[in-house]
Amino acid sequence: MSECSWPYNKQQSISFSIYGLNTEWNNVAGLYIFAYKTSANIWYALYIGQTNDFSVRLPNHERLNEAIRRGATHIHARVVSLQKDRDYYEEEMIQYLQPPMNDQLKKASNF
């Protein structure tokens, strides 16, 4: 299985496993990213989220079709059992990566 390291600040990153869009998910908690590779072969995050149960959340995610229309080809996932850890990493990653489909938790604009 392939993996990808995603930064959540200038010095640190966290590793995610890469899955196809039609993956059968297990009943575990964690973080996920709807992503695609750019022409420069770099992964780009469209949406970052968290769940208590991948098997319930991801198959019918309300933003998945939008992510696919925007180019998503894969879902990156990482098991993170503790809610406080999921909250921390989700917020840090959204603030650092600024994915276009995340409306909450982004840094305020300077304008």
Biopython code that builds the backbone (N, CA, C, O; Angstrom):
import numpy as np
from Bio.PDB.StructureBuilder import StructureBuilder

atoms = [
    (1, "MET", "N", (0.839, -1.178, 0.000)),
    (1, "MET", "CA", (0.000, 0.000, 0.000)),
    (1, "MET", "C", (0.885, 1.241, 0.000)),
    (1, "MET", "O", (1.880, 1.311, 0.721)),
    (2, "SER", "N", (0.514, 2.200, -0.803)),
    (2, "SER", "CA", (1.273, 3.444, -0.904)),
    (2, "SER", "C", (0.946, 4.368, 0.255)),
    (2, "SER", "O", (-0.133, 4.304, 0.844)),
    (3, "GLU", "N", (1.902, 5.226, 0.565)),
    (3, "GLU", "CA", (1.705, 6.216, 1.617)),
    (3, "GLU", "C", (2.129, 7.593, 1.141)),
    (3, "GLU", "O", (2.883, 7.735, 0.179)),
    (4, "CYS", "N", (1.630, 8.599, 1.832)),
    (4, "CYS", "CA", (1.955, 9.983, 1.528)),
    (4, "CYS", "C", (2.087, 10.730, 2.845)),
    (4, "CYS", "O", (1.260, 10.572, 3.742)),
    (5, "SER", "N", (3.124, 11.540, 2.957)),
    (5, "SER", "CA", (3.299, 12.389, 4.135)),
    (5, "SER", "C", (2.704, 13.762, 3.856)),
    (5, "SER", "O", (3.034, 14.408, 2.861)),
    (6, "TRP", "N", (1.829, 14.192, 4.745)),
    (6, "TRP", "CA", (1.197, 15.507, 4.628)),
    (6, "TRP", "C", (1.709, 16.410, 5.742)),
    (6, "TRP", "O", (1.679, 16.020, 6.909)),
    (7, "PRO", "N", (2.178, 17.609, 5.406)),
    (7, "PRO", "CA", (2.644, 18.534, 6.450)),
    (7, "PRO", "C", (1.454, 19.130, 7.204)),
    (7, "PRO", "O", (0.384, 19.350, 6.637)),
    (8, "TYR", "N", (1.669, 19.384, 8.491)),
    (8, "TYR", "CA", (0.656, 20.118, 9.250)),
    (8, "TYR", "C", (1.252, 21.369, 9.893)),
    (8, "TYR", "O", (0.556, 22.116, 10.581)),
    (9, "ASN", "N", (2.538, 21.589, 9.663)),
    (9, "ASN", "CA", (3.200, 22.862, 9.956)),
    (9, "ASN", "C", (4.514, 22.859, 9.177)),
    (9, "ASN", "O", (4.760, 21.948, 8.387)),
    (10, "LYS", "N", (5.346, 23.852, 9.388)),
    (10, "LYS", "CA", (6.579, 23.967, 8.591)),
    (10, "LYS", "C", (7.598, 22.873, 8.877)),
    (10, "LYS", "O", (8.431, 22.572, 8.022)),
    (11, "GLN", "N", (7.548, 22.270, 10.068)),
    (11, "GLN", "CA", (8.550, 21.274, 10.431)),
    (11, "GLN", "C", (8.032, 19.841, 10.530)),
    (11, "GLN", "O", (8.832, 18.906, 10.525)),
    (12, "GLN", "N", (6.733, 19.645, 10.619)),
    (12, "GLN", "CA", (6.216, 18.309, 10.917)),
    (12, "GLN", "C", (5.201, 17.847, 9.879)),
    (12, "GLN", "O", (4.496, 18.643, 9.260)),
    (13, "SER", "N", (5.157, 16.523, 9.715)),
    (13, "SER", "CA", (4.178, 15.931, 8.802)),
    (13, "SER", "C", (3.649, 14.652, 9.420)),
    (13, "SER", "O", (4.186, 14.149, 10.407)),
    (14, "ILE", "N", (2.585, 14.136, 8.822)),
    (14, "ILE", "CA", (1.933, 12.918, 9.294)),
    (14, "ILE", "C", (1.652, 12.040, 8.075)),
    (14, "ILE", "O", (1.247, 12.539, 7.025)),
    (15, "SER", "N", (1.865, 10.754, 8.216)),
    (15, "SER", "CA", (1.750, 9.829, 7.096)),
    (15, "SER", "C", (0.326, 9.274, 6.961)),
    (15, "SER", "O", (-0.316, 8.921, 7.950)),
    (16, "PHE", "N", (-0.145, 9.208, 5.717)),
    (16, "PHE", "CA", (-1.464, 8.667, 5.397)),
    (16, "PHE", "C", (-1.299, 7.546, 4.375)),
    (16, "PHE", "O", (-0.393, 7.591, 3.542)),
    (17, "SER", "N", (-2.167, 6.547, 4.438)),
    (17, "SER", "CA", (-2.228, 5.508, 3.407)),
    (17, "SER", "C", (-3.117, 6.001, 2.281)),
    (17, "SER", "O", (-4.068, 6.745, 2.520)),
    (18, "ILE", "N", (-2.816, 5.593, 1.050)),
    (18, "ILE", "CA", (-3.537, 6.054, -0.137)),
    (18, "ILE", "C", (-4.477, 4.953, -0.624)),
    (18, "ILE", "O", (-4.067, 3.810, -0.822)),
    (19, "TYR", "N", (-5.746, 5.320, -0.813)),
    (19, "TYR", "CA", (-6.776, 4.372, -1.236)),
    (19, "TYR", "C", (-7.504, 4.897, -2.466)),
    (19, "TYR", "O", (-7.537, 6.101, -2.719)),
    (20, "GLY", "N", (-8.088, 3.974, -3.226)),
    (20, "GLY", "CA", (-8.953, 4.341, -4.336)),
    (20, "GLY", "C", (-10.290, 4.844, -3.824)),
    (20, "GLY", "O", (-10.624, 4.663, -2.652)),
    (21, "LEU", "N", (-11.051, 5.472, -4.700)),
    (21, "LEU", "CA", (-12.340, 6.046, -4.301)),
    (21, "LEU", "C", (-13.376, 4.988, -3.950)),
    (21, "LEU", "O", (-14.318, 5.279, -3.213)),
    (22, "ASN", "N", (-13.228, 3.772, -4.458)),
    (22, "ASN", "CA", (-14.228, 2.719, -4.216)),
    (22, "ASN", "C", (-13.790, 1.713, -3.161)),
    (22, "ASN", "O", (-14.207, 0.555, -3.205)),
    (23, "THR", "N", (-12.971, 2.126, -2.231)),
    (23, "THR", "CA", (-12.465, 1.255, -1.181)),
    (23, "THR", "C", (-13.583, 0.841, -0.226)),
    (23, "THR", "O", (-14.483, 1.633, 0.057)),
    (24, "GLU", "N", (-13.530, -0.387, 0.266)),
    (24, "GLU", "CA", (-14.414, -0.809, 1.356)),
    (24, "GLU", "C", (-13.705, -0.466, 2.659)),
    (24, "GLU", "O", (-12.585, -0.914, 2.908)),
    (25, "TRP", "N", (-14.360, 0.321, 3.474)),
    (25, "TRP", "CA", (-13.727, 0.881, 4.666)),
    (25, "TRP", "C", (-14.037, 0.070, 5.910)),
    (25, "TRP", "O", (-15.098, -0.547, 6.012)),
    (26, "ASN", "N", (-13.110, 0.071, 6.852)),
    (26, "ASN", "CA", (-13.288, -0.596, 8.138)),
    (26, "ASN", "C", (-13.941, 0.346, 9.140)),
    (26, "ASN", "O", (-13.937, 1.564, 8.965)),
    (27, "ASN", "N", (-14.501, -0.238, 10.190)),
    (27, "ASN", "CA", (-15.132, 0.523, 11.262)),
    (27, "ASN", "C", (-14.058, 0.968, 12.254)),
    (27, "ASN", "O", (-13.923, 0.407, 13.341)),
    (28, "VAL", "N", (-13.298, 1.988, 11.855)),
    (28, "VAL", "CA", (-12.275, 2.587, 12.709)),
    (28, "VAL", "C", (-12.338, 4.101, 12.552)),
    (28, "VAL", "O", (-12.850, 4.618, 11.559)),
    (29, "ALA", "N", (-11.820, 4.788, 13.530)),
    (29, "ALA", "CA", (-11.825, 6.253, 13.524)),
    (29, "ALA", "C", (-10.540, 6.783, 12.911)),
    (29, "ALA", "O", (-9.497, 6.132, 12.960)),
    (30, "GLY", "N", (-10.631, 7.978, 12.329)),
    (30, "GLY", "CA", (-9.412, 8.570, 11.794)),
    (30, "GLY", "C", (-9.639, 9.830, 10.999)),
    (30, "GLY", "O", (-10.699, 10.454, 11.051)),
    (31, "LEU", "N", (-8.600, 10.185, 10.257)),
    (31, "LEU", "CA", (-8.591, 11.365, 9.393)),
    (31, "LEU", "C", (-8.586, 10.917, 7.946)),
    (31, "LEU", "O", (-8.091, 9.835, 7.630)),
    (32, "TYR", "N", (-9.138, 11.746, 7.058)),
    (32, "TYR", "CA", (-9.129, 11.433, 5.633)),
    (32, "TYR", "C", (-8.948, 12.707, 4.828)),
    (32, "TYR", "O", (-9.270, 13.807, 5.278)),
    (33, "ILE", "N", (-8.420, 12.525, 3.613)),
    (33, "ILE", "CA", (-8.179, 13.637, 2.695)),
    (33, "ILE", "C", (-8.639, 13.218, 1.309)),
    (33, "ILE", "O", (-8.216, 12.175, 0.810)),
    (34, "PHE", "N", (-9.497, 14.010, 0.680)),
    (34, "PHE", "CA", (-9.821, 13.816, -0.734)),
    (34, "PHE", "C", (-8.730, 14.528, -1.517)),
    (34, "PHE", "O", (-8.520, 15.727, -1.334)),
    (35, "ALA", "N", (-8.024, 13.797, -2.397)),
    (35, "ALA", "CA", (-6.820, 14.362, -3.016)),
    (35, "ALA", "C", (-6.637, 13.904, -4.457)),
    (35, "ALA", "O", (-7.255, 12.942, -4.914)),
    (36, "TYR", "N", (-5.767, 14.627, -5.154)),
    (36, "TYR", "CA", (-5.326, 14.230, -6.498)),
    (36, "TYR", "C", (-3.874, 14.658, -6.669)),
    (36, "TYR", "O", (-3.357, 15.485, -5.917)),
    (37, "LYS", "N", (-3.225, 14.070, -7.684)),
    (37, "LYS", "CA", (-1.847, 14.454, -8.001)),
    (37, "LYS", "C", (-1.857, 15.522, -9.076)),
    (37, "LYS", "O", (-2.602, 15.431, -10.051)),
    (38, "THR", "N", (-1.027, 16.529, -8.891)),
    (38, "THR", "CA", (-0.900, 17.593, -9.881)),
    (38, "THR", "C", (-0.028, 17.105, -11.033)),
    (38, "THR", "O", (0.548, 16.019, -10.969)),
    (39, "SER", "N", (0.064, 17.906, -12.079)),
    (39, "SER", "CA", (0.917, 17.550, -13.219)),
    (39, "SER", "C", (2.387, 17.474, -12.819)),
    (39, "SER", "O", (3.186, 16.842, -13.510)),
    (40, "ALA", "N", (2.746, 18.116, -11.708)),
    (40, "ALA", "CA", (4.118, 18.057, -11.192)),
    (40, "ALA", "C", (4.311, 16.852, -10.264)),
    (40, "ALA", "O", (5.330, 16.740, -9.582)),
    (41, "ASN", "N", (3.316, 15.949, -10.248)),
    (41, "ASN", "CA", (3.383, 14.721, -9.456)),
    (41, "ASN", "C", (3.395, 14.992, -7.943)),
    (41, "ASN", "O", (4.032, 14.267, -7.179)),
    (42, "ILE", "N", (2.687, 16.041, -7.528)),
    (42, "ILE", "CA", (2.579, 16.410, -6.123)),
    (42, "ILE", "C", (1.122, 16.243, -5.700)),
    (42, "ILE", "O", (0.217, 16.682, -6.410)),
    (43, "TRP", "N", (0.887, 15.610, -4.546)),
    (43, "TRP", "CA", (-0.471, 15.450, -4.052)),
    (43, "TRP", "C", (-1.049, 16.793, -3.618)),
    (43, "TRP", "O", (-0.360, 17.610, -3.007)),
    (44, "TYR", "N", (-2.319, 17.009, -3.940)),
    (44, "TYR", "CA", (-3.029, 18.239, -3.594)),
    (44, "TYR", "C", (-4.283, 17.865, -2.811)),
    (44, "TYR", "O", (-5.078, 17.044, -3.269)),
    (45, "ALA", "N", (-4.463, 18.452, -1.652)),
    (45, "ALA", "CA", (-5.617, 18.179, -0.792)),
    (45, "ALA", "C", (-6.784, 19.086, -1.168)),
    (45, "ALA", "O", (-6.656, 20.310, -1.170)),
    (46, "LEU", "N", (-7.919, 18.476, -1.482)),
    (46, "LEU", "CA", (-9.143, 19.224, -1.742)),
    (46, "LEU", "C", (-9.984, 19.391, -0.484)),
    (46, "LEU", "O", (-10.619, 20.426, -0.283)),
    (47, "TYR", "N", (-9.983, 18.367, 0.357)),
    (47, "TYR", "CA", (-10.829, 18.374, 1.551)),
    (47, "TYR", "C", (-10.176, 17.492, 2.617)),
    (47, "TYR", "O", (-9.682, 16.405, 2.319)),
    (48, "ILE", "N", (-10.179, 17.969, 3.854)),
    (48, "ILE", "CA", (-9.654, 17.226, 4.990)),
    (48, "ILE", "C", (-10.777, 17.069, 6.001)),
    (48, "ILE", "O", (-11.469, 18.034, 6.326)),
    (49, "GLY", "N", (-10.958, 15.848, 6.499)),
    (49, "GLY", "CA", (-12.007, 15.605, 7.480)),
    (49, "GLY", "C", (-11.607, 14.521, 8.458)),
    (49, "GLY", "O", (-10.525, 13.939, 8.375)),
    (50, "GLN", "N", (-12.515, 14.270, 9.387)),
    (50, "GLN", "CA", (-12.312, 13.228, 10.379)),
    (50, "GLN", "C", (-13.612, 12.472, 10.588)),
    (50, "GLN", "O", (-14.689, 12.969, 10.259)),
    (51, "THR", "N", (-13.508, 11.276, 11.133)),
    (51, "THR", "CA", (-14.682, 10.454, 11.373)),
    (51, "THR", "C", (-14.457, 9.508, 12.543)),
    (51, "THR", "O", (-13.322, 9.169, 12.879)),
    (52, "ASN", "N", (-15.552, 9.092, 13.154)),
    (52, "ASN", "CA", (-15.513, 8.055, 14.179)),
    (52, "ASN", "C", (-15.567, 6.673, 13.544)),
    (52, "ASN", "O", (-15.237, 5.677, 14.188)),
    (53, "ASP", "N", (-15.989, 6.608, 12.267)),
    (53, "ASP", "CA", (-16.171, 5.321, 11.592)),
    (53, "ASP", "C", (-16.044, 5.520, 10.085)),
    (53, "ASP", "O", (-16.968, 6.020, 9.443)),
    (54, "PHE", "N", (-14.896, 5.129, 9.516)),
    (54, "PHE", "CA", (-14.685, 5.245, 8.071)),
    (54, "PHE", "C", (-15.790, 4.535, 7.289)),
    (54, "PHE", "O", (-16.243, 5.045, 6.264)),
    (55, "SER", "N", (-16.230, 3.357, 7.762)),
    (55, "SER", "CA", (-17.187, 2.546, 7.001)),
    (55, "SER", "C", (-18.549, 3.205, 6.870)),
    (55, "SER", "O", (-19.284, 2.906, 5.929)),
    (56, "VAL", "N", (-18.903, 4.090, 7.784)),
    (56, "VAL", "CA", (-20.177, 4.809, 7.707)),
    (56, "VAL", "C", (-20.006, 6.143, 6.976)),
    (56, "VAL", "O", (-20.844, 6.515, 6.155)),
    (57, "ARG", "N", (-18.933, 6.850, 7.273)),
    (57, "ARG", "CA", (-18.745, 8.221, 6.775)),
    (57, "ARG", "C", (-18.371, 8.309, 5.294)),
    (57, "ARG", "O", (-18.963, 9.097, 4.557)),
    (58, "LEU", "N", (-17.408, 7.520, 4.856)),
    (58, "LEU", "CA", (-16.841, 7.737, 3.526)),
    (58, "LEU", "C", (-17.678, 7.236, 2.349)),
    (58, "LEU", "O", (-17.703, 7.914, 1.322)),
    (59, "PRO", "N", (-18.360, 6.102, 2.431)),
    (59, "PRO", "CA", (-19.091, 5.635, 1.242)),
    (59, "PRO", "C", (-20.152, 6.616, 0.730)),
    (59, "PRO", "O", (-20.405, 6.668, -0.473)),
    (60, "ASN", "N", (-20.767, 7.381, 1.608)),
    (60, "ASN", "CA", (-21.835, 8.302, 1.206)),
    (60, "ASN", "C", (-21.540, 9.737, 1.637)),
    (60, "ASN", "O", (-22.454, 10.493, 1.964)),
    (61, "HIS", "N", (-20.288, 10.099, 1.635)),
    (61, "HIS", "CA", (-19.884, 11.437, 2.090)),
    (61, "HIS", "C", (-20.539, 12.503, 1.221)),
    (61, "HIS", "O", (-20.509, 12.414, -0.007)),
    (62, "GLU", "N", (-21.127, 13.507, 1.857)),
    (62, "GLU", "CA", (-21.860, 14.551, 1.127)),
    (62, "GLU", "C", (-20.975, 15.420, 0.241)),
    (62, "GLU", "O", (-21.494, 16.114, -0.633)),
    (63, "ARG", "N", (-19.667, 15.406, 0.434)),
    (63, "ARG", "CA", (-18.774, 16.234, -0.375)),
    (63, "ARG", "C", (-17.958, 15.428, -1.385)),
    (63, "ARG", "O", (-17.191, 16.008, -2.154)),
    (64, "LEU", "N", (-18.110, 14.096, -1.397)),
    (64, "LEU", "CA", (-17.280, 13.267, -2.265)),
    (64, "LEU", "C", (-17.510, 13.550, -3.746)),
    (64, "LEU", "O", (-16.546, 13.673, -4.501)),
    (65, "ASN", "N", (-18.756, 13.656, -4.173)),
    (65, "ASN", "CA", (-19.022, 13.933, -5.602)),
    (65, "ASN", "C", (-18.442, 15.281, -6.025)),
    (65, "ASN", "O", (-17.920, 15.414, -7.132)),
    (66, "GLU", "N", (-18.533, 16.270, -5.153)),
    (66, "GLU", "CA", (-17.928, 17.579, -5.445)),
    (66, "GLU", "C", (-16.413, 17.440, -5.576)),
    (66, "GLU", "O", (-15.806, 18.022, -6.474)),
    (67, "ALA", "N", (-15.810, 16.668, -4.676)),
    (67, "ALA", "CA", (-14.362, 16.454, -4.734)),
    (67, "ALA", "C", (-13.968, 15.767, -6.034)),
    (67, "ALA", "O", (-12.952, 16.116, -6.634)),
    (68, "ILE", "N", (-14.758, 14.797, -6.476)),
    (68, "ILE", "CA", (-14.479, 14.109, -7.734)),
    (68, "ILE", "C", (-14.598, 15.082, -8.903)),
    (68, "ILE", "O", (-13.769, 15.062, -9.813)),
    (69, "ARG", "N", (-15.613, 15.923, -8.885)),
    (69, "ARG", "CA", (-15.749, 16.941, -9.948)),
    (69, "ARG", "C", (-14.549, 17.884, -9.965)),
    (69, "ARG", "O", (-14.171, 18.390, -11.021)),
    (70, "ARG", "N", (-13.954, 18.120, -8.807)),
    (70, "ARG", "CA", (-12.784, 18.997, -8.716)),
    (70, "ARG", "C", (-11.477, 18.255, -8.987)),
    (70, "ARG", "O", (-10.403, 18.854, -8.941)),
    (71, "GLY", "N", (-11.562, 16.952, -9.268)),
    (71, "GLY", "CA", (-10.377, 16.201, -9.662)),
    (71, "GLY", "C", (-9.906, 15.124, -8.707)),
    (71, "GLY", "O", (-8.911, 14.459, -8.994)),
    (72, "ALA", "N", (-10.582, 14.923, -7.577)),
    (72, "ALA", "CA", (-10.140, 13.906, -6.604)),
    (72, "ALA", "C", (-10.069, 12.538, -7.264)),
    (72, "ALA", "O", (-11.000, 12.118, -7.951)),
    (73, "THR", "N", (-8.967, 11.858, -7.051)),
    (73, "THR", "CA", (-8.765, 10.514, -7.592)),
    (73, "THR", "C", (-8.526, 9.490, -6.491)),
    (73, "THR", "O", (-8.617, 8.286, -6.729)),
    (74, "HIS", "N", (-8.219, 9.970, -5.274)),
    (74, "HIS", "CA", (-7.882, 9.076, -4.174)),
    (74, "HIS", "C", (-8.362, 9.650, -2.840)),
    (74, "HIS", "O", (-8.632, 10.844, -2.708)),
    (75, "ILE", "N", (-8.458, 8.748, -1.856)),
    (75, "ILE", "CA", (-8.712, 9.148, -0.482)),
    (75, "ILE", "C", (-7.516, 8.703, 0.337)),
    (75, "ILE", "O", (-7.156, 7.526, 0.343)),
    (76, "HIS", "N", (-6.907, 9.645, 1.023)),
    (76, "HIS", "CA", (-5.800, 9.333, 1.921)),
    (76, "HIS", "C", (-6.414, 9.195, 3.315)),
    (76, "HIS", "O", (-7.207, 10.040, 3.731)),
    (77, "ALA", "N", (-6.053, 8.143, 4.027)),
    (77, "ALA", "CA", (-6.657, 7.889, 5.336)),
    (77, "ALA", "C", (-5.603, 7.467, 6.345)),
    (77, "ALA", "O", (-4.589, 6.857, 6.008)),
    (78, "ARG", "N", (-5.880, 7.814, 7.591)),
    (78, "ARG", "CA", (-4.998, 7.437, 8.701)),
    (78, "ARG", "C", (-5.868, 7.138, 9.905)),
    (78, "ARG", "O", (-6.743, 7.930, 10.255)),
    (79, "VAL", "N", (-5.635, 6.005, 10.540)),
    (79, "VAL", "CA", (-6.348, 5.669, 11.767)),
    (79, "VAL", "C", (-5.814, 6.546, 12.885)),
    (79, "VAL", "O", (-4.610, 6.587, 13.137)),
    (80, "VAL", "N", (-6.725, 7.249, 13.554)),
    (80, "VAL", "CA", (-6.391, 8.084, 14.711)),
    (80, "VAL", "C", (-7.510, 7.833, 15.717)),
    (80, "VAL", "O", (-8.625, 8.327, 15.545)),
    (81, "SER", "N", (-7.223, 7.084, 16.741)),
    (81, "SER", "CA", (-8.256, 6.612, 17.663)),
    (81, "SER", "C", (-8.823, 7.699, 18.567)),
    (81, "SER", "O", (-10.034, 7.756, 18.776)),
    (82, "LEU", "N", (-7.969, 8.555, 19.102)),
    (82, "LEU", "CA", (-8.417, 9.540, 20.084)),
    (82, "LEU", "C", (-9.021, 10.778, 19.428)),
    (82, "LEU", "O", (-8.432, 11.356, 18.515)),
    (83, "GLN", "N", (-10.200, 11.180, 19.901)),
    (83, "GLN", "CA", (-10.889, 12.355, 19.374)),
    (83, "GLN", "C", (-10.025, 13.600, 19.478)),
    (83, "GLN", "O", (-9.975, 14.395, 18.540)),
    (84, "LYS", "N", (-9.341, 13.785, 20.609)),
    (84, "LYS", "CA", (-8.522, 14.997, 20.777)),
    (84, "LYS", "C", (-7.401, 15.050, 19.743)),
    (84, "LYS", "O", (-7.043, 16.132, 19.279)),
    (85, "ASP", "N", (-6.845, 13.897, 19.379)),
    (85, "ASP", "CA", (-5.806, 13.861, 18.355)),
    (85, "ASP", "C", (-6.386, 14.156, 16.975)),
    (85, "ASP", "O", (-5.775, 14.879, 16.188)),
    (86, "ARG", "N", (-7.571, 13.597, 16.675)),
    (86, "ARG", "CA", (-8.219, 13.892, 15.388)),
    (86, "ARG", "C", (-8.524, 15.380, 15.286)),
    (86, "ARG", "O", (-8.285, 15.984, 14.240)),
    (87, "ASP", "N", (-9.041, 15.975, 16.338)),
    (87, "ASP", "CA", (-9.338, 17.414, 16.346)),
    (87, "ASP", "C", (-8.072, 18.229, 16.086)),
    (87, "ASP", "O", (-8.077, 19.162, 15.283)),
    (88, "TYR", "N", (-6.998, 17.870, 16.768)),
    (88, "TYR", "CA", (-5.738, 18.608, 16.633)),
    (88, "TYR", "C", (-5.205, 18.541, 15.202)),
    (88, "TYR", "O", (-4.959, 19.573, 14.576)),
    (89, "TYR", "N", (-5.028, 17.328, 14.690)),
    (89, "TYR", "CA", (-4.447, 17.180, 13.348)),
    (89, "TYR", "C", (-5.347, 17.772, 12.266)),
    (89, "TYR", "O", (-4.850, 18.402, 11.332)),
    (90, "GLU", "N", (-6.649, 17.582, 12.376)),
    (90, "GLU", "CA", (-7.554, 18.152, 11.381)),
    (90, "GLU", "C", (-7.416, 19.672, 11.343)),
    (90, "GLU", "O", (-7.268, 20.257, 10.269)),
    (91, "GLU", "N", (-7.463, 20.302, 12.490)),
    (91, "GLU", "CA", (-7.357, 21.765, 12.533)),
    (91, "GLU", "C", (-6.010, 22.251, 12.015)),
    (91, "GLU", "O", (-5.954, 23.186, 11.216)),
    (92, "GLU", "N", (-4.930, 21.629, 12.460)),
    (92, "GLU", "CA", (-3.597, 22.042, 12.025)),
    (92, "GLU", "C", (-3.415, 21.867, 10.512)),
    (92, "GLU", "O", (-2.873, 22.746, 9.843)),
    (93, "MET", "N", (-3.867, 20.739, 9.982)),
    (93, "MET", "CA", (-3.712, 20.473, 8.548)),
    (93, "MET", "C", (-4.538, 21.438, 7.709)),
    (93, "MET", "O", (-4.062, 21.939, 6.690)),
    (94, "ILE", "N", (-5.770, 21.703, 8.129)),
    (94, "ILE", "CA", (-6.613, 22.637, 7.375)),
    (94, "ILE", "C", (-5.994, 24.030, 7.393)),
    (94, "ILE", "O", (-5.947, 24.699, 6.360)),
    (95, "GLN", "N", (-5.526, 24.468, 8.542)),
    (95, "GLN", "CA", (-4.917, 25.799, 8.620)),
    (95, "GLN", "C", (-3.635, 25.882, 7.802)),
    (95, "GLN", "O", (-3.358, 26.915, 7.194)),
    (96, "TYR", "N", (-2.852, 24.811, 7.779)),
    (96, "TYR", "CA", (-1.577, 24.845, 7.053)),
    (96, "TYR", "C", (-1.769, 24.642, 5.547)),
    (96, "TYR", "O", (-1.159, 25.351, 4.746)),
    (97, "LEU", "N", (-2.610, 23.683, 5.157)),
    (97, "LEU", "CA", (-2.764, 23.337, 3.738)),
    (97, "LEU", "C", (-3.837, 24.153, 3.020)),
    (97, "LEU", "O", (-3.799, 24.279, 1.796)),
    (98, "GLN", "N", (-4.790, 24.705, 3.762)),
    (98, "GLN", "CA", (-5.857, 25.538, 3.189)),
    (98, "GLN", "C", (-6.582, 24.839, 2.019)),
    (98, "GLN", "O", (-6.663, 25.407, 0.930)),
    (99, "PRO", "N", (-7.106, 23.623, 2.225)),
    (99, "PRO", "CA", (-7.801, 22.939, 1.127)),
    (99, "PRO", "C", (-9.043, 23.721, 0.707)),
    (99, "PRO", "O", (-9.766, 24.231, 1.563)),
    (100, "PRO", "N", (-9.302, 23.823, -0.595)),
    (100, "PRO", "CA", (-10.362, 24.691, -1.085)),
    (100, "PRO", "C", (-11.773, 24.291, -0.669)),
    (100, "PRO", "O", (-12.659, 25.146, -0.640)),
    (101, "MET", "N", (-12.009, 23.038, -0.351)),
    (101, "MET", "CA", (-13.363, 22.612, 0.005)),
    (101, "MET", "C", (-13.652, 22.710, 1.500)),
    (101, "MET", "O", (-14.794, 22.507, 1.911)),
    (102, "ASN", "N", (-12.662, 23.011, 2.315)),
    (102, "ASN", "CA", (-12.893, 23.184, 3.751)),
    (102, "ASN", "C", (-13.240, 24.635, 4.021)),
    (102, "ASN", "O", (-12.457, 25.538, 3.729)),
    (103, "ASP", "N", (-14.417, 24.849, 4.579)),
    (103, "ASP", "CA", (-14.849, 26.203, 4.917)),
    (103, "ASP", "C", (-14.530, 26.536, 6.373)),
    (103, "ASP", "O", (-14.259, 27.689, 6.709)),
    (104, "GLN", "N", (-14.565, 25.530, 7.222)),
    (104, "GLN", "CA", (-14.304, 25.743, 8.633)),
    (104, "GLN", "C", (-12.824, 25.541, 8.928)),
    (104, "GLN", "O", (-12.119, 24.853, 8.191)),
    (105, "LEU", "N", (-12.379, 26.131, 9.981)),
    (105, "LEU", "CA", (-11.029, 25.972, 10.538)),
    (105, "LEU", "C", (-9.925, 26.633, 9.721)),
    (105, "LEU", "O", (-8.758, 26.550, 10.104)),
    (106, "LYS", "N", (-10.254, 27.290, 8.602)),
    (106, "LYS", "CA", (-9.221, 27.972, 7.825)),
    (106, "LYS", "C", (-8.774, 29.232, 8.535)),
    (106, "LYS", "O", (-9.507, 29.803, 9.343)),
    (107, "LYS", "N", (-7.563, 29.655, 8.224)),
    (107, "LYS", "CA", (-7.047, 30.916, 8.750)),
    (107, "LYS", "C", (-7.908, 32.055, 8.226)),
    (107, "LYS", "O", (-8.416, 32.002, 7.106)),
    (108, "ALA", "N", (-8.061, 33.067, 9.033)),
    (108, "ALA", "CA", (-8.779, 34.267, 8.601)),
    (108, "ALA", "C", (-7.954, 34.994, 7.540)),
    (108, "ALA", "O", (-6.725, 35.009, 7.593)),
    (109, "SER", "N", (-8.641, 35.585, 6.596)),
    (109, "SER", "CA", (-7.964, 36.354, 5.550)),
    (109, "SER", "C", (-7.416, 37.655, 6.132)),
    (109, "SER", "O", (-7.956, 38.185, 7.103)),
    (110, "ASN", "N", (-6.353, 38.156, 5.540)),
    (110, "ASN", "CA", (-5.769, 39.422, 5.986)),
    (110, "ASN", "C", (-6.506, 40.632, 5.422)),
    (110, "ASN", "O", (-6.127, 41.767, 5.713)),
    (111, "PHE", "N", (-7.530, 40.421, 4.636)),
    (111, "PHE", "CA", (-8.248, 41.532, 4.004)),
    (111, "PHE", "C", (-9.393, 42.002, 4.850)),
    (111, "PHE", "O", (-10.103, 42.931, 4.466)),
]
sb = StructureBuilder()
sb.init_structure("model")
sb.init_model(0)
sb.init_chain("A")
sb.init_seg("    ")
for serial, (resi, resn, name, xyz) in enumerate(atoms, 1):
    if name == "N":
        sb.init_residue(resn, " ", resi, " ")
    sb.init_atom(name, np.array(xyz, "f"), 0.0, 1.0, " ", f" {name:<3s}", serial, name[0])
structure = sb.get_structure()
